[in-house]
Amino acid sequence: MMVHFDYYPKDRARIRALEHRLASAITRAGVGELGETEIHIDGNDGYLYMYGPDPDRLYEVVGPILKSSRLMTDSEVTKHYGVRTETFVTNRDGAR
């Protein structure tokens, strides 16, 4: 699963804190692992990568954390099901 989000350089500490929350939740639930986060130095694009055997179960665990983070407002989530993908925008009002 990949999450594309916008950020500002001042958000780096908040991104690290979010990474720790996500990694802990994923490990506790036993649904996969948090991969490396990609932050473009020359722009405001960031990507979180998460891996697990069931993207729906992985999103069940991390979705509430993503929705609670102001950094992830209007982030784009892509779930990978083998060769098929599902992409949607998540936001703080409870929608996907």
URCORSUL-V224183 format. One line per field, one symbol per residue. ss: DSSP state (@ for helix, = for strand, . for the rest). A space follows every 50 residues. Layout:
ss->???
This chain:
ss->.=====..@@@@@@@@@@@@@@@@@@@@@...==...==.....====== =...@@@@@@@@@@@@@@.@@@..=======..=======......
